[in-house]
Amino acid sequence: MDKIKVGLSIGDPNGVGLEIILSVFEDKSLYEFMTPILFASKNIVEFQKQHFNNKTQLNYIDKIHDLNNRKLNVFEIDIKNYNVNFGIQSEEAGVISFESLKTASEAIKNELIDVLVTAPINKKSIQSQKFQFTGHTEYLDMNFNGDSLMFMVSNDLRVALVTDHIPINRVAEMISSDFLKFKINQVLISLKNDFGILKPKLAVLGLNPHSGDNGVIGNEDDLIVKPTIEELNKNRIMVYGPFAADTFFASENYKGFDAVIAMYHDQGLIPFKTLSFGNGVNFTAGLSLIRTSPDHGTAFDIAGKGIANFNSFKAALLESIKIFKFRNHFK
């Protein structure tokens, strides 16, 4: 198989995204099985390369076909000169974030790249008439076939979300039997197609504290979640729960399942990020493209200091390649 072409969006240029991209590709062994293409402007890349005294070799191109398999290729996006201001939220930085993401998305649509790995954006900076989304996931969901599923991955720990970037006061109204079945089915398909797990075993967390305590603390778990799980079990789908979320991870129950389904963002991501220690990956499942990202944000508080950890970004790179191979094998 030819080397997998990995497209990289720059994220917010005032954050740590480009720093970790440049740092991770100082490791020349990565070029043995991937060809990276960064969508960015030359002046920003050169500024940060000098700022961090980075040794990564670059190849600037204006056509994807001019790739160098032993360097970090930089496909230049049409952006005027921009002065990086580390740690500062700005609309100009948001424009750059969007142009990089848009150009990379067009490249994968046109099959010029195989997978997409996104550096972190600042959700406030990137808002504009062209980008009115709460994050990468929602933007990609609008622009690619399928229905997105936020899937956090770290080795054998996988946490999927029923609801993701919505306010907490809207979570309960989103939970219905049909919606829960739809999300469970998404997880099952992804585990088979993207991870090669043919007979997955799933755990579902309860919506309410202690899964409602038999209706004392909310009745959604008794009226919606439990009957849905029982119905799926009758169809020989191995899904269990609802489990009380406050003890599920602490007791290491998650180790007995191929994936855990959390009802809302923080219910799943707080324990995931605690257990993955900065090595986790955010995978957007359910869509026609393969997109991964690190499990952290722009880290404005440490941007420009040269101390950002690239482990999560490296894990996102490697995970995207594994998923690409699994999908092709499954086909």
PyMOL commands that set and color helices and strands:
alter all, ss='L'
color gray80, all
select helices_A, chain A and resi 17-24+28-32+42-51+64-66+91-109+136-143+168-174+177-195+209-212+220-234+245-248+253-256+265-276+311-330
alter helices_A, ss='H'
color red, helices_A
select strands_A, chain A and resi 4-9+34-40+58-61+72-76+115-118+146-154+157-161+202-205+239-243+259-262+281-287+291-294
alter strands_A, ss='S'
color yellow, strands_A
deselect
rebuild
show_as cartoon
